[in-house]
Amino acid sequence: MIEQIIQWDKELLITLNGSSSLFLDGIFMAITQTTTWIPLFVCLLYAVIKNNHWRNALLIILMVALLVLLCDRFASGFCKPYFHRLRPSREPDLAEMIDLVNGYRSGLYGFISSHASNTFGLSVFFSLLFRSKKVTPLLLLYACLSSYSRMYLGVHYPLDILMGTLWGILCGMAVYAFYRWLNRKLFPSASTFTPSYTATGYKRSDLYPILGVFPVTFIYIIIRGVLFTASS
């Protein structure tokens, strides 16, 4: 049964991996890079600082650090060295069957995906924190695009992504629950909920930079795709 699942995993990867488009190659190389999303992280930090007392903002930042530690260390520090599953880009049997972009192969082992774990963990945590119907879909889109880019580039199997996603979601929910418990213990206060504020007390206008940074980021990604095509 396990062998059959692994075979299905490889077949699905071949379907999802790569394309004949240099433009898309450049697009997904940009999407997979953490630096592309730095403006988003800055906007998230701005919303947290703007809407919280410095002590509560510091608590949230510490929770985010804990979240990343849980997501990344479990994926890279435990799972990858324990399971020793080669990335598809490192698998000799797949060398002639998958597309790699500019020889990018990433590390040796890939189960589970740190990208999927980290991005879904952060997206779930901030979605629960802000409770915004406009911000949540964009955060999940960010996580989905980042995760898919790893299969497009041939450095993760779908199963790597699936398990990383599940772990990230679990960590995001657990850390948020821990934050809420600590917050009630340390800084008890009533939540504000009006048309101008979300259910968790975040001013909606302070979330606008998060909404605005996505179009700018996508324009940057498209430019990277164009430049990649021109240089190849």
N, C-alpha and C positions, 0 to 999 in steps of 0.2 A: 504494500500500500504506500509506504513512504517513498519507494523508488518511483511509483507511478506519479505521485504528487510532484516529485522533483522533475520528472520528465515533462509534466504539464507546465511546471514553472518555467522551464527552459523554452518550451514552445511559445508560451505567452510572451516571454521576453523578446523573442525573435520578432513577434508581431508588433510589439510596442517600441522596439529599439530603432533609432535612427531614421533617416529618410534620404532621398536623393537631392535634398535642398541644402545648399550651403547657407542660405539665409536662415533656415530653421536651426542649422547647426550653431550658428552664431547666437541666435535667440536663446537656445537652451544652455549654451555655455555661459551666457550672461545670467540667466535665471538661477543656475546652480551655484553661483558665487555669492557668498554671504555679503560681500562688500556692496553688491547691488541693492541690498535691502537695508543698508545703514540708515538712509533717510526715514524709512518706516519705523525703525527702532527709536530714532530720535523723536518722532512724533508721538509714539507710545509713551516715551519717558516724559515728554512735555505735558501730555494729558494727566499723567499720574501726579507730577509735581504741582501742576496748576490747580488740581482739585483736592489736594490733601495737605494737612498739616505736615510739616517736615518729618515728624516722627513716624506718621503713618506712611508717608511716601518712602521713607527709608525702609520700613517694614516690607512694603511691596517690592522694593528693589532687592532686598534680601531673599524674599520668596522666589523672585525670578531667578536669582543666582542658584538657589536650592533646586529649582525646577530644572535648569540647564544641567546642573551637576547630576541629578538623578537620571535625566534622559540620556545625556551624553556618556556618562561613566558606565551606566548599565550596558549601553550599546557597544561602546568602544573598549571599555575597560574590562567587561565581563564576557558578553556574548561573542564578540568577534574572536578573541583569543581562546574561548572555550569551545565553540563549535567549529572553528577553523574552516569555514565554508569559503572557498575562493570566490572572489568577485567574477562575474562573467567575463570581464575584461582581462582576467588573469587565468581563465580556464582554457587550457590548450585545445579541448574538444570544440570550443566555440570560436576559436580564433578566426576561422574563415566564414563564420555565419553571422557575426554581428558587426555593426558599424561603430567605429571609434572616431572621435573628433580630435584632430591634431595630436593623435597618439595619447590622449588623456586616459589614464587607467585607474587613478586614485590608489588607495592602499591595497594590501594583499587580500584581506578578508572583508566580507560584506554583510554578514548576518549578525545583528539586525542593522537596519539603516539608521545612522545617526541623524542624517538630514530629515528623514521622516519623523523620527522621534522628537527632535528639537523643534521643528517647525509646527507640528501638530500640538506639542505640549504648550508652546508659547501661544498659539492661536486659540486653543481652548481656554487657557488661563485668562488671557486678556478679553476674550469674548464673555466669559463669566464675570469678569471684573467690571466691564463697561456696560454690559447688557444693552447694546445698541443694535437694532435691527439692520442698520446700514453698515456698521463696522464689521459685524460678525461674518457676513458672507465674503467680504474682502479678505479678512484674515484667513478664512478657510481656503479661499482661492490661492492666496500666497502659499499656504502649506501644500495644497494639491499640485501646484505648478512646480514648486521646489522638489517635491517627491517624484513627480513624473519625469522631471529632467534627469534624475539619476538612472532611470530605465532607458530613456532616450539616448543617453550617453554611454550606455552599456556597462555601468559600474555597479548596478544592483539588479537583482532578480525581483519580480513582483512580490514574492514571499518575503524578501528582505524588507520591502516597503510596507507590506501589510502588517507585519509584526512590529515594525518600528512605529507605524501609525497607531496601532492599538496601545503600545506602551506609552507613547506620547500623550494620547488622549487620557489614559488612566492617570499618568503623572500630573497632567494639567488639572484634572478634576480633583485629585487628592491634595495637591499643593494649594489649590484655591480653597478647598474646605478647611485645610489647616490654617490658611491665612485668615479666613472668616472667624474661626475659633479664637485665634490669637487677637485679632482686631477687637472682638467683643470683650475679651478679657482685659486688654490693655487700654483701649480707647473707646469705651462705650459711648455711642451717640446715635441719634435717630437719623434714618436715611431720608433724603429729600427726594420727593417724586412729584414733579409738576411737568407741564408740557416742555419746560426749558431744561429739565434734568431727567436722567435715566433713573431706573429703579434703584440703582446703587449709588445715586447721588453725584453722578458726573454730568457737568454742564454740557449740553449737546453741542453748543458752539465751540467748545474746547476740543471736540472730536473731529471738527471739520478739517484740520490739518492732516489727519489720518486718511480721510476721504480724498483730500486733494493730492496727497503724495503718490497715490496709486497711478493716476494718469501720467504724472511726470515720470515715475519709474518705468512704466510701460513704453513711454516715448524713448527713454534712455535705452531700454532693452531692444527696441526696434532699430535704433541707431547702431547699436552694437552688431545687430544682425546684418545691417547694410555694410558696415565697415568690414565685417568678417568676410562677406561675399566679395567685396572689392579687393581684399588683400589675398584671397586664395586663388 
